[in-house]
Amino acid sequence: MVTGTIGVIGGGAWGTALAQVAAGSGEALLWARESEVVESINAARENRLFLPGIALDPAIRATDDLSALAGCEALLVVTPAQHMRAVLAAMPRLEAPLILCAKGMEESTTKLMHDVAREEQPDAPIAVLSGPTFAHEVAARQPAAVTLAVEAQAVGERLRARLARPWFRPYLSDDVIGAEIGGAVKNVLAIACGVVEGRGLGLNARAALISRGFAEMTRFGLARGARAETLAGLSGLGDLVLTCSSTSSRNFSLGKGLGEGRSAAELLRDRRTVAEGAFTAPVLDRAARAAGVDMPIVAAVCALLSGEGSVGEVVERLLARPLRAEGA
């Protein structure tokens, strides 16, 4: 079992919530870029910038010195996907497990986060933590379950024992690719579901979009080497249902704004936190086209984000696609 300090790279809402999980059976050392976050956590036991109103465990300490995490027994990496390579490259050579918690694909390479991490930290065992989780609920110790995907079973068992709580249940998997793809694709589909809400298209349309979006997720995942049962689990379908159903999802909220007629530039400019789906959508679309995988909902989200069509035009194009067998 991992018994020492767990490091958390990233002081946003999700990083803080995971520090709350890790502090349940040991010390958690959280790195944040923002000095006000470090001061707030250490002095007031609260992340007032990103997670206000949640009392934090006294076993959580915060630092703005990234090198201070080098001696941790394991690291939860919670930086946005497009910054993960730079953050890992800035650290010394690590041998402790890296638990990747970002959901996305690298823009310049279309690589998943575990590939990025292996390139920058080749000696560190890699795990992926993903599933249907809103940060404020996890931080408040409300029940949640996640996928913890790691190829080395012994490493996975040690990490699971360290992170498991009565209210936080990690389920082990060795399908790292599947766990990552579920998290990346669902963010894009959540934008689409938000558009349905903002446009007032109804619950029938949302249910259809979730179902057909899951078909797109499955096609792409299988093409990249994922297993169907992983995509149908917590890190795929479970996370998809959650983020397509609530304005607590940053991606759903972004889509809702688009559906209400606001521009992507305006919506993204107003955000302190990252809606990963906005960055993942064009990368995913490019990767799907290269692999010959049909993902029309993803393409539609890309068109909305880039301003290539209005909501009405994009929806009309989707509905005008040729009729087909459901399993095709």
PENORGI-V581503 format. One record per residue. RES is the residue in three letters. SS is DSSP state (alpha for helix, beta for strand, coil for the rest). OMEGA is omega as a letter, one per 40 degrees, with the letter a starting at -180 (none if undefined). BURIAL is + if it has 24 or more other ideal C-beta (glycine too) atoms within 12 Angstrom, else -. Layout:
RES:SS:OMEGA:BURIAL  RES:SS:OMEGA:BURIAL
//
This chain:
MET:coil:i:-  VAL:coil:a:+  THR:coil:a:-  GLY:coil:a:-  THR:coil:i:+  ILE:beta:i:+  GLY:beta:i:+  VAL:beta:i:+  ILE:beta:a:+  GLY:coil:a:+  GLY:coil:i:+  GLY:coil:a:+  ALA:alpha:a:+  TRP:alpha:i:+  GLY:alpha:i:+  THR:alpha:i:+  ALA:alpha:i:+  LEU:alpha:i:+  ALA:alpha:i:+  GLN:alpha:i:+  VAL:alpha:a:+  ALA:alpha:a:+  ALA:alpha:a:+  GLY:alpha:i:+  SER:alpha:i:+  GLY:coil:a:+  GLU:coil:i:+  ALA:beta:i:+  LEU:beta:a:+  LEU:beta:i:+  TRP:beta:i:+  ALA:coil:i:+  ARG:coil:a:+  GLU:coil:a:+  SER:alpha:a:-  GLU:alpha:i:-  VAL:alpha:i:+  VAL:alpha:a:+  GLU:alpha:a:-  SER:alpha:a:+  ILE:alpha:a:+  ASN:alpha:a:+  ALA:alpha:a:-  ALA:alpha:a:-  ARG:coil:a:+  GLU:coil:i:+  ASN:beta:a:+  ARG:coil:a:+  LEU:coil:a:+  PHE:coil:a:+  LEU:beta:a:+  PRO:coil:i:-  GLY:coil:i:-  ILE:coil:i:+  ALA:coil:a:-  LEU:coil:a:+  ASP:coil:i:+  PRO:coil:a:-  ALA:coil:i:-  ILE:beta:i:+  ARG:beta:i:+  ALA:beta:i:+  THR:beta:i:+  ASP:coil:i:-  ASP:coil:a:-  LEU:alpha:a:+  SER:alpha:a:-  ALA:alpha:a:-  LEU:alpha:a:+  ALA:coil:a:+  GLY:coil:a:-  CYS:coil:a:+  GLU:coil:i:+  ALA:beta:a:+  LEU:beta:i:+  LEU:beta:a:+  VAL:beta:a:+  VAL:coil:i:+  THR:coil:i:+  PRO:coil:a:+  ALA:alpha:a:+  GLN:alpha:i:+  HIS:alpha:a:+  MET:alpha:a:+  ARG:alpha:a:+  ALA:alpha:a:-  VAL:alpha:i:+  LEU:alpha:i:+  ALA:alpha:a:-  ALA:coil:a:-  MET:coil:i:+  PRO:coil:i:-  ARG:coil:a:-  LEU:coil:i:+  GLU:coil:i:-  ALA:coil:i:+  PRO:beta:i:+  LEU:beta:i:+  ILE:beta:a:+  LEU:beta:a:+  CYS:coil:i:+  ALA:coil:a:+  LYS:coil:a:+  GLY:coil:i:+  MET:beta:a:+  GLU:coil:a:+  GLU:coil:a:+  SER:coil:a:-  THR:coil:a:-  THR:coil:i:+  LYS:coil:i:+  LEU:beta:a:+  MET:alpha:a:+  HIS:alpha:i:+  ASP:alpha:i:+  VAL:alpha:a:+  ALA:alpha:i:+  ARG:alpha:i:+  GLU:alpha:a:-  GLU:alpha:a:+  GLN:coil:a:+  PRO:coil:a:-  ASP:coil:a:-  ALA:coil:i:+  PRO:coil:a:+  ILE:beta:i:+  ALA:beta:i:+  VAL:beta:i:+  LEU:beta:a:+  SER:beta:i:+  GLY:coil:a:+  PRO:coil:a:+  THR:coil:i:+  PHE:coil:a:+  ALA:alpha:a:+  HIS:alpha:i:+  GLU:alpha:i:+  VAL:alpha:a:+  ALA:alpha:i:+  ALA:coil:i:+  ARG:coil:i:-  GLN:coil:a:-  PRO:coil:i:-  ALA:beta:i:+  ALA:beta:a:+  VAL:beta:i:+  THR:beta:i:+  LEU:beta:a:+  ALA:beta:i:+  VAL:beta:a:+  GLU:coil:a:-  ALA:coil:a:-  GLN:alpha:a:-  ALA:alpha:i:-  VAL:alpha:a:+  GLY:alpha:a:+  GLU:alpha:i:-  ARG:alpha:a:+  LEU:alpha:i:+  ARG:alpha:a:+  ALA:alpha:a:-  ARG:alpha:a:+  LEU:alpha:a:+  ALA:coil:i:+  ARG:beta:i:+  PRO:coil:a:-  TRP:coil:a:-  PHE:beta:a:+  ARG:beta:i:-  PRO:beta:i:+  TYR:beta:a:+  LEU:beta:i:+  SER:beta:i:+  ASP:coil:a:+  ASP:coil:a:+  VAL:alpha:a:+  ILE:alpha:a:+  GLY:alpha:i:+  ALA:alpha:i:+  GLU:alpha:a:+  ILE:alpha:i:+  GLY:alpha:a:+  GLY:alpha:a:+  ALA:alpha:a:+  VAL:alpha:a:+  LYS:alpha:i:+  ASN:alpha:i:+  VAL:alpha:i:+  LEU:alpha:i:+  ALA:alpha:i:+  ILE:alpha:i:+  ALA:alpha:i:+  CYS:alpha:i:+  GLY:alpha:i:+  VAL:alpha:i:+  VAL:alpha:i:+  GLU:alpha:a:+  GLY:alpha:a:+  ARG:alpha:i:+  GLY:coil:a:-  LEU:coil:i:+  GLY:coil:a:-  LEU:alpha:i:-  ASN:alpha:a:-  ALA:alpha:i:+  ARG:alpha:i:+  ALA:alpha:i:-  ALA:alpha:a:-  LEU:alpha:i:+  ILE:alpha:a:+  SER:alpha:a:-  ARG:alpha:i:+  GLY:alpha:i:+  PHE:alpha:i:+  ALA:alpha:i:+  GLU:alpha:i:+  MET:alpha:a:+  THR:alpha:i:+  ARG:alpha:a:+  PHE:alpha:a:+  GLY:alpha:i:+  LEU:alpha:i:+  ALA:alpha:a:+  ARG:coil:i:+  GLY:coil:i:-  ALA:coil:i:+  ARG:coil:a:+  ALA:alpha:a:-  GLU:alpha:i:-  THR:alpha:a:+  LEU:alpha:i:+  ALA:coil:a:+  GLY:coil:a:+  LEU:alpha:a:+  SER:alpha:i:+  GLY:alpha:a:+  LEU:alpha:a:+  GLY:alpha:i:+  ASP:alpha:i:+  LEU:alpha:a:+  VAL:alpha:a:+  LEU:alpha:a:+  THR:alpha:i:+  CYS:coil:a:+  SER:coil:a:+  SER:coil:i:+  THR:coil:i:-  SER:coil:i:-  SER:coil:i:+  ARG:alpha:a:+  ASN:alpha:i:+  PHE:alpha:a:+  SER:alpha:i:+  LEU:alpha:i:+  GLY:alpha:i:+  LYS:alpha:i:+  GLY:alpha:i:+  LEU:alpha:a:+  GLY:alpha:i:+  GLU:coil:i:-  GLY:coil:i:-  ARG:coil:a:+  SER:coil:i:-  ALA:alpha:a:+  ALA:alpha:i:-  GLU:alpha:a:-  LEU:alpha:a:+  LEU:alpha:i:+  ARG:alpha:a:-  ASP:coil:a:-  ARG:coil:i:-  ARG:coil:a:-  THR:coil:a:+  VAL:coil:i:+  ALA:coil:a:+  GLU:alpha:a:+  GLY:alpha:i:+  ALA:alpha:i:+  PHE:alpha:a:+  THR:alpha:a:+  ALA:alpha:a:+  PRO:alpha:i:+  VAL:alpha:i:+  LEU:alpha:i:+  ASP:alpha:i:+  ARG:alpha:a:-  ALA:alpha:i:+  ALA:alpha:i:+  ARG:alpha:i:-  ALA:alpha:a:-  ALA:alpha:a:-  GLY:coil:a:-  VAL:coil:a:+  ASP:coil:i:-  MET:coil:a:+  PRO:alpha:i:+  ILE:alpha:i:+  VAL:alpha:i:+  ALA:alpha:i:+  ALA:alpha:i:+  VAL:alpha:i:+  CYS:alpha:a:+  ALA:alpha:i:+  LEU:alpha:a:+  LEU:alpha:a:+  SER:alpha:a:-  GLY:coil:a:-  GLU:coil:i:-  GLY:coil:i:-  SER:coil:i:-  VAL:alpha:a:+  GLY:alpha:a:-  GLU:alpha:a:-  VAL:alpha:i:+  VAL:alpha:i:+  GLU:alpha:i:-  ARG:alpha:i:-  LEU:alpha:a:+  LEU:alpha:a:-  ALA:coil:i:-  ARG:coil:a:-  PRO:coil:i:-  LEU:coil:a:-  ARG:coil:i:-  ALA:coil:a:-  GLU:coil:a:-  GLY:coil:a:-  ALA:coil:none:-
//
